[in-house]
Structures are given as structure tokens and as C-alpha cells.
Amino acid sequence: MQAYILINCNTGSESNVISELKELPEIVEINGIWGKYDIFIKIKTSDPNGVEQIIKRLRIHPDVTDTFTMHVLYGQGGSIDQEG
């Protein structure tokens, strides 16, 4: 399973949230971003419930105010750099 998640968090907490999320092995990429959302994460997991578990963890985080999840459709596109 692979998904991209956009996160909004309390103003000023972005760095702390990123530091905490870096510890999760399912998160293979994490970046602070500008715009409607504050943080972008890319998740990869072999567990069919892995994405759901990460989303549940994000939703109870005291500094996370909103999330938007995009599940990857396999067989359509792929990584341009061929890393997956």
C-alpha cells in the first residue's frame, strides 16, 4: 500500500510534528510545504491496514488539525525516477 497525506497543524508546531513523524518506519518521505497544507508525507507499507493505522495516529495527534489522504492506484503511472 502506498499513500500521500497532506497535513495541517497548529501554527508553529510544524517542525515538532515533522520530527515526531520521522520516527515512523512507514513514512518514506516527509516535507514541510507552503500553501493550503503544512506537511506532505509519503507512506509505504506491506500491511493492508498500515495506511489506516497512520491516519488514526495522525488524527489523535494534538498538533494535527486536518489531513487529506490520497491512496495510490497501482498500474497507473509510477515513479519517474524508477525508485517506486
GUZA-964394 format. One line per field, with one value per residue: residue number from 1; x, z, y of N, C-alpha, C in turn. Coordinates in pm, 1 decimal. Atoms other than C-alpha are relative to their C-alpha. Example, Ala and Ser with C-alpha at 12.3 -4.5 7.8 and 13.67 -1.06 7.14 Angstrom:
n c(1/2)
n.X c(89.0/-82.0)
n.Z c(0.0/-6.0)
n.Y c(-119.0/-119.0)
ca.X c(1230.0/1367.0)
ca.Z c(780.0/714.0)
ca.Y c(-450.0/-106.0)
c.X c(90.0/-77.0)
c.Z c(0.0/73.0)
c.Y c(120.0/109.0)
//
This chain:
n c(1/2/3/4/5/6/7/8/9/10/11/12/13/14/15/16/17/18/19/20/21/22/23/24/25/26/27/28/29/30/31/32/33/34/35/36/37/38/39/40/41/42/43/44/45/46/47/48/49/50/51/52/53/54/55/56/57/58/59/60/61/62/63/64/65/66/67/68/69/70/71/72/73/74/75/76/77/78/79/80/81/82/83/84)
n.X c(84.9/-71.2/90.2/-53.6/86.8/-23.9/32.1/1.6/-26.9/2.8/-105.8/-123.9/-29.0/-38.3/-129.9/16.1/79.0/-88.6/-98.4/67.9/42.4/-118.7/-27.8/87.3/-68.1/84.4/-13.6/-123.0/-33.7/75.2/-47.7/81.4/38.5/77.6/128.9/116.4/-43.8/-128.0/-93.4/26.3/-67.8/19.0/2.2/-4.2/14.2/50.0/117.5/120.3/58.0/-105.7/37.1/105.3/-62.6/-69.9/102.5/54.8/-102.7/-3.6/122.9/0.0/-113.8/55.2/-34.0/52.7/137.1/71.6/-77.9/60.5/-70.5/13.1/-51.0/-57.8/58.7/-107.9/22.0/18.9/-114.7/-114.4/-105.9/-79.0/-139.4/3.4/-25.9/125.3)
n.Z c(0.0/2.8/-7.1/-28.0/-95.7/-26.2/-140.8/-60.5/-142.7/-72.0/40.4/-76.4/-44.6/116.5/-19.1/-99.9/60.1/94.7/-77.5/-56.1/106.6/59.0/-72.9/47.6/112.2/119.8/69.4/79.5/36.8/-74.8/30.4/-27.0/126.8/-6.8/68.4/-81.3/-100.1/-63.2/7.4/98.5/-29.4/88.5/-81.1/64.2/-97.5/52.0/-81.3/60.5/-91.2/-38.0/27.7/-96.3/-131.4/0.4/-1.4/-136.2/-85.7/30.2/-44.7/-146.1/-37.2/-47.9/85.8/134.3/5.3/117.6/92.4/128.0/42.7/139.6/20.7/132.5/87.1/65.6/140.5/69.5/-23.5/-72.7/-26.2/116.8/-25.4/-8.9/-135.2/-56.1)
n.Y c(-117.5/-126.9/-114.7/-132.4/-68.1/-141.4/-24.3/-133.1/7.7/-126.5/-92.1/8.0/136.6/79.7/66.2/105.9/107.5/67.4/77.8/117.4/90.4/62.0/123.7/107.0/65.2/0.9/-128.1/4.4/-138.2/-100.6/-135.1/-116.4/-62.4/-123.3/7.3/35.2/97.7/-29.8/111.9/104.1/125.5/114.3/121.5/130.9/106.5/127.0/30.9/-57.6/-98.3/-93.0/-138.9/-34.3/-17.3/-129.3/-105.3/-4.8/-60.9/-143.2/-65.9/-21.0/-85.2/-127.1/-113.9/20.7/-51.6/49.6/81.8/33.5/120.5/41.8/135.8/20.8/101.4/73.2/25.5/-127.2/-87.9/55.1/-95.4/-37.7/38.0/145.6/47.1/51.1)
ca.X c(0.0/117.8/-43.0/29.7/-104.9/-130.0/-138.9/-242.7/-116.5/-122.2/82.5/442.9/422.9/529.5/892.3/791.9/530.2/782.4/1042.2/791.5/664.4/1018.9/1031.6/756.5/912.8/615.3/687.1/940.3/925.9/823.4/847.2/721.1/531.6/372.4/13.4/-314.4/-133.2/173.4/327.7/346.6/416.3/458.1/372.9/466.1/356.7/301.1/34.5/-312.9/-415.3/-91.7/-224.4/-533.3/-314.8/-103.8/-415.1/-560.5/-232.3/-229.2/-589.8/-521.9/-202.2/-269.0/-99.9/-257.9/-575.4/-660.3/-544.4/-611.1/-520.4/-458.6/-424.3/-206.6/-370.1/-126.2/-86.8/-139.5/181.9/467.3/780.1/961.8/1295.0/1201.2/1264.5/897.5)
ca.Z c(0.0/-77.4/2.9/16.2/306.7/337.7/694.4/859.2/1207.5/1473.6/1378.1/1487.9/1554.3/1207.1/1297.0/1604.5/1412.8/1136.8/1392.6/1557.9/1229.3/1104.2/1362.5/1187.8/955.5/714.9/627.7/345.7/270.4/473.1/386.1/516.9/240.0/172.2/68.7/196.9/386.9/612.4/574.3/296.8/374.9/157.2/314.7/200.4/388.5/317.0/588.0/431.8/740.3/758.2/594.7/816.9/1127.0/1030.6/963.3/1303.0/1468.8/1290.1/1382.6/1756.1/1747.3/1949.1/1692.4/1378.5/1283.0/943.3/699.7/335.1/216.5/-141.6/-198.2/-490.8/-778.7/-884.8/-1256.4/-1339.2/-1371.7/-1134.8/-1021.7/-1294.2/-1125.4/-1109.5/-734.2/-669.6)
ca.Y c(0.0/348.4/680.7/1050.2/1252.9/1629.1/1760.1/2085.5/2154.6/2422.5/2728.1/2692.4/2317.4/2203.0/2125.1/1925.0/1727.5/1650.1/1536.5/1301.9/1159.2/1088.8/809.3/609.7/349.5/358.3/720.3/721.2/1093.1/1395.4/1763.9/2093.7/2272.8/2611.1/2653.8/2514.9/2236.4/2241.8/1895.8/1635.3/1269.0/962.1/625.9/276.0/-33.5/-401.0/-416.1/-372.9/-173.1/26.5/343.1/339.3/299.9/601.1/810.9/717.4/813.9/1149.7/1227.5/1190.5/1397.7/1715.7/1944.1/1793.6/1980.1/1826.1/1558.0/1477.6/1127.2/1016.7/641.2/538.2/347.6/79.6/28.8/395.3/590.3/527.4/697.7/887.3/812.3/440.7/420.9/341.2)
c.X c(89.4/-102.6/81.0/-99.0/46.6/-53.0/-2.1/27.5/-5.6/120.7/119.8/38.2/54.4/130.3/-9.6/-77.2/87.2/101.0/-62.0/-35.3/117.8/32.8/-83.0/61.6/-81.6/11.7/135.3/42.0/-87.0/61.1/-98.2/-30.2/-74.7/-128.7/-110.3/37.1/140.6/106.0/-49.1/72.4/-35.3/15.8/10.1/-8.1/-50.3/-124.3/-123.5/-67.1/99.1/-35.3/-105.3/58.7/73.3/-101.3/-60.2/98.3/8.3/-120.1/-5.9/116.6/-52.7/30.1/-48.9/-146.7/-80.7/94.4/-78.9/82.4/-29.9/64.7/48.4/-75.4/114.2/-37.5/-26.0/116.8/111.0/103.9/80.0/145.4/16.4/36.1/-127.0/-73.9)
c.Z c(0.0/1.6/23.3/93.7/15.2/139.4/28.9/148.5/62.6/-39.8/93.3/43.0/-112.2/22.0/99.6/-57.3/-97.7/73.8/56.7/-109.0/-67.7/65.0/-49.9/-124.4/-129.9/-81.1/-69.5/-49.4/81.2/-26.8/52.6/-133.9/26.1/-76.2/96.6/112.3/47.6/-21.2/-104.8/45.2/-105.4/85.5/-90.8/110.0/-67.7/76.3/-63.1/86.7/38.4/-20.6/100.8/139.1/10.5/8.0/139.6/95.3/-22.5/59.2/150.8/46.5/39.6/-88.8/-143.5/-1.2/-117.3/-83.0/-128.7/-58.0/-145.1/-14.8/-143.7/-72.5/-73.2/-144.5/-81.0/35.7/71.9/16.8/-127.1/17.6/19.5/136.5/64.5/64.4)
c.Y c(123.8/111.3/126.3/67.1/143.9/29.5/149.6/-17.7/139.3/85.0/-11.0/-140.5/-88.5/-77.1/-114.6/-118.6/-79.1/-87.3/-127.5/-101.0/-69.7/-134.4/-117.9/-65.5/-2.2/129.3/2.7/137.0/93.4/136.9/103.3/66.3/130.1/-19.2/-35.3/-97.0/33.5/-107.6/-99.2/-125.8/-104.5/-125.0/-121.3/-105.0/-126.6/-45.0/64.9/106.6/108.5/146.2/45.9/24.5/133.2/113.6/14.0/67.3/150.9/72.5/22.1/87.1/137.7/121.1/-14.6/41.8/-53.7/-86.1/-21.1/-114.2/-32.9/-137.4/-14.7/-111.1/-70.4/-28.6/125.8/90.8/-74.5/107.4/27.3/-42.8/-150.2/-56.0/-53.9/101.5)
//
